[in-house]
Amino acid sequence: MNRRIAMAATDLAWGLWKELGVPGVVRIPRPSVLDLEWLVVHTPFLCSGDPRLDELAFGWCVHNHSWISTRRLRAVAGRVAPDVSGPFWTWAAELRSRARLNWVKAHEAIPSSRHVRRLVPDMDRPSLAALRSRSLFGVGARADIVCALLARDGQWLRASDLMDVGYTKNAVVAVLTDLVRVQILASKQQANAATYTLTASPLLRELLRVHDPSWIEWRHVFEIITALVRLEADGTKPEAIRRVAADQARRDILPAVIALDWPEPPKTAAVLTGHQSMLRWGLGCLEDLLGLGV
């Protein structure tokens, strides 16, 4: 498919960074609420073939890194594969030479000669609801958990259901307890565990200007995208290796596909065209995200 997956993945990164104020031509129609840390960690991997986007995203982080949760960023970087985290940490070390961020230590900084532009996000964009939450509740667990609760409005949730936000269980429980205390949440015991639900949803939606948002679990999206980019890179390998890689990729991403309620990937076990079919399926999913699907 001649790197069509990699190019579509880079286009998606362009569209997401455009929502954050980076100039570009790719515009995602009605994009979901952004997850900044997952995007930042995956940017060096997805932009490896696009120096312009890499440099613009770098410049955005130089001037706007205060919006990024260091604790959550490190948690996300610790969950991804080395081919994603490695380029990110190198990128972060270069950033450290241009900005006093604490993602890496000062002595780990790598000198950078990049041209850095000052880029300012438009905080009125619907996709930046998470940043507006951070401007209200601070950059950290409280703001991110409020967004996670809004995304699952109406559900009764345990603290363990919110662990994927990227904070420790103690931090999640402390935030939930505080939100119950100020009557933003209601709590009840269910099956020997405390459960929580929003009671102040209309107020929060008004404060954060979240009236008709589209929420998506970006961690699942990036997991699928990176698997597809790797699979496409295997295209020059012998057929037997491609078939095994396609079947492994399908099994690896299936839980994320189910969580996103995306169409099921094609069967690959003992299928001669499994590699091609997986790439065709993946390209269709990316084009849907980009608003290009039929």
C-alpha positions in Angstrom: 0.0 0.0 0.0 3.0 2.2 -0.4 3.1 3.7 3.1 -0.5 4.9 2.9 -1.1 3.9 6.6 2.0 5.9 7.7 0.8 8.9 5.7 -2.7 8.7 7.0 -1.4 8.4 10.5 0.7 11.5 10.0 -2.3 13.3 8.6 -4.2 12.4 11.7 -1.4 13.9 13.8 -1.5 17.0 11.7 -5.3 17.4 12.2 -5.0 16.9 16.0 -2.1 19.4 16.3 -4.1 21.9 14.1 -6.8 21.8 16.8 -4.1 22.9 19.2 -3.1 25.9 17.1 -0.4 24.4 14.8 -0.9 25.8 11.2 -1.7 23.0 8.7 -4.1 22.0 5.9 -5.5 18.9 7.5 -8.7 19.6 9.3 -10.6 16.8 11.1 -14.4 17.5 10.9 -15.9 17.6 14.4 -12.8 16.1 16.2 -13.2 14.3 19.5 -11.9 15.9 22.7 -8.1 15.7 22.5 -5.9 13.7 24.9 -2.8 15.8 25.0 -0.3 13.4 26.6 -1.1 10.5 24.3 -0.6 12.8 21.3 2.6 14.3 22.5 4.2 10.9 23.3 3.3 9.5 19.9 4.2 12.6 17.9 7.9 11.8 17.3 6.9 8.3 16.1 4.2 9.4 13.8 6.1 12.5 12.4 9.3 10.6 11.7 8.8 11.3 8.0 7.4 14.8 8.3 10.1 17.3 9.7 7.7 20.3 9.4 5.1 18.9 11.7 7.7 17.6 14.0 9.2 21.1 14.3 5.9 22.8 14.7 4.7 20.4 17.4 8.1 20.9 19.1 7.7 24.6 19.1 4.1 24.3 20.5 5.5 22.3 23.4 8.3 24.8 24.1 5.7 27.6 24.7 2.8 25.6 26.0 4.3 22.7 28.1 2.6 24.1 31.2 -0.6 22.6 29.9 0.9 19.1 29.9 0.7 16.9 33.0 4.2 15.6 33.7 3.0 12.8 35.8 0.6 11.6 33.2 3.0 12.1 30.4 5.5 9.8 32.1 2.8 7.2 32.8 1.8 7.2 29.1 5.4 6.9 28.0 5.8 4.0 30.3 2.9 2.1 28.7 4.0 2.3 25.1 6.4 0.2 23.1 10.1 1.1 22.9 9.8 2.2 19.3 7.4 4.9 20.4 8.9 5.8 23.8 12.5 5.9 22.6 12.0 8.7 20.0 9.8 10.5 22.5 12.4 10.6 25.2 15.0 11.8 22.8 12.6 14.5 21.6 11.9 15.4 25.3 15.6 15.7 26.0 15.9 18.2 23.1 12.9 20.1 24.4 14.6 20.4 27.8 17.4 22.5 26.2 14.7 25.0 25.0 12.3 25.1 27.9 12.4 24.5 31.7 10.1 21.5 31.7 10.6 18.7 34.1 9.8 15.7 31.9 13.6 14.9 31.9 16.4 16.1 34.2 18.4 19.1 33.2 21.6 17.1 32.7 19.8 14.9 30.1 19.1 17.9 27.8 20.2 17.6 24.2 21.2 20.9 22.4 18.7 21.9 19.8 19.0 24.3 16.8 15.4 24.1 15.8 13.5 27.2 14.8 10.7 27.6 17.4 7.5 29.4 16.6 5.2 30.8 19.3 1.8 29.0 18.8 -1.2 29.7 21.0 -4.2 27.3 21.3 -7.7 28.6 20.7 -9.3 27.5 23.9 -12.8 28.0 22.5 -12.4 24.9 20.3 -14.8 22.0 21.5 -11.9 19.6 21.1 -9.9 21.4 23.8 -12.3 20.7 26.7 -9.6 18.9 28.6 -7.4 22.0 28.5 -10.3 24.1 29.7 -10.7 21.6 32.6 -7.1 22.1 33.5 -7.4 25.8 33.5 -10.2 25.4 36.0 -9.1 22.5 38.2 -5.3 22.7 37.6 -3.0 20.5 35.5 -3.3 17.1 37.2 -5.5 14.3 38.3 -8.5 16.4 39.3 -9.0 18.0 35.9 -8.5 14.7 34.0 -10.8 12.7 36.2 -13.5 15.3 35.7 -13.2 14.9 32.0 -13.3 11.1 32.3 -16.4 11.3 34.3 -18.1 13.7 31.8 -17.2 11.2 29.0 -19.0 8.5 31.0 -21.8 10.7 32.3 -24.7 8.7 33.8 -22.6 5.6 34.7 -21.7 4.5 38.2 -18.0 4.0 38.3 -15.5 2.5 40.7 -12.0 4.1 41.3 -10.6 1.1 39.4 -12.6 2.1 36.3 -10.7 5.4 36.2 -7.2 4.0 36.6 -6.6 4.2 32.8 -6.7 8.0 33.1 -3.1 7.7 34.1 -2.8 8.3 37.8 -2.3 6.0 40.9 -5.3 4.5 42.6 -4.6 6.6 45.7 -4.7 9.8 43.6 -7.9 8.7 41.9 -9.6 7.9 45.2 -8.5 11.2 46.7 -10.0 13.2 43.8 -13.2 11.2 43.9 -13.5 11.8 47.7 -13.0 15.5 47.2 -15.6 15.7 44.4 -18.1 13.9 46.6 -17.4 16.3 49.4 -18.3 19.3 47.2 -21.3 17.5 45.8 -20.0 17.2 42.2 -20.3 13.5 42.6 -22.7 11.1 44.4 -21.3 7.9 46.0 -22.8 4.6 47.1 -21.6 1.2 48.1 -22.1 -1.5 45.5 -20.8 -5.1 45.8 -18.5 -4.1 48.7 -16.9 -1.2 46.7 -17.6 2.5 46.5 -19.1 3.7 43.2 -19.5 7.2 41.9 -21.6 9.2 39.4 -21.8 12.8 38.4 -24.5 14.9 40.0 -23.3 18.3 38.7 -23.0 17.4 35.1 -25.0 20.4 33.7 -22.9 22.8 35.8 -19.6 21.3 34.6 -20.7 21.2 31.0 -21.5 24.9 31.3 -18.3 25.8 33.0 -16.2 23.9 30.5 -18.3 24.8 27.5 -18.9 21.1 26.8 -22.4 21.0 25.4 -22.3 18.4 22.6 -18.8 16.8 22.8 -17.4 13.8 21.1 -15.3 11.6 23.3 -12.9 8.9 22.2 -10.4 6.8 24.0 -7.3 8.0 22.2 -5.0 5.5 24.0 -6.8 2.8 22.0 -6.6 4.7 18.8 -2.9 5.2 19.1 -2.4 1.6 20.0 -4.1 0.5 16.8 -2.3 3.1 14.7 1.2 2.2 15.9 0.4 -1.5 15.3 -0.7 -0.8 11.7 2.3 1.4 11.0 4.6 -1.4 12.1 2.6 -3.9 10.1 2.9 -1.8 6.9 6.6 -1.5 7.5 6.8 -5.3 7.2 5.5 -5.2 3.6 8.9 -6.0 2.1 9.4 -9.1 4.3 8.8 -12.7 3.1 5.1 -13.7 2.8 5.3 -16.1 5.7 6.6 -13.4 8.0 3.9 -11.0 6.8 1.2 -13.5 7.5 2.4 -14.1 11.0 2.8 -10.4 11.7 -0.7 -9.7 10.5 -2.2 -12.4 12.7 -0.2 -11.1 15.7 -1.3 -7.5 15.0 -4.9 -8.5 14.8 -4.8 -10.3 18.2 -2.9 -7.4 19.8 -5.3 -4.7 18.7 -8.6 -6.6 19.0 -9.3 -5.5 22.6 -8.8 -1.8 21.6 -11.0 -2.3 18.5 -13.8 -3.7 20.7 -13.4 -0.9 23.2 -13.8 1.7 20.5 -16.7 -0.2 18.9 -14.9 -0.2 15.5 -15.7 -2.8 12.8 -13.9 -6.1 13.5 -10.6 -6.6 11.7 -10.6 -9.2 8.9 -9.6 -12.8 9.7 -5.9 -13.4 9.4 -5.2 -16.9 10.7 -4.0 -19.1 7.8 -5.3 -16.4 5.3 -2.9 -15.8 2.4 -4.1 -12.2 2.0 -4.2 -11.5 5.7 -1.5 -8.8 5.6 -3.1 -6.9 2.8 -6.6 -7.2 4.3 -5.4 -5.8 7.7 -3.8 -2.8 6.0 -6.9 -2.2 3.9 -9.1 -2.4 7.1 -6.7 -0.1 9.0 -6.6 2.5 6.2 -10.4 2.6 6.2 -10.5 3.2 9.9 -8.0 6.1 9.6 -9.9 7.6 6.7 -13.1 7.5 8.9 -11.2 9.4 11.6 -10.0 11.9 9.1 -13.5 12.3 7.7 -12.6 10.8 4.4 -14.6 7.6 4.7 -17.4 6.9 2.4 
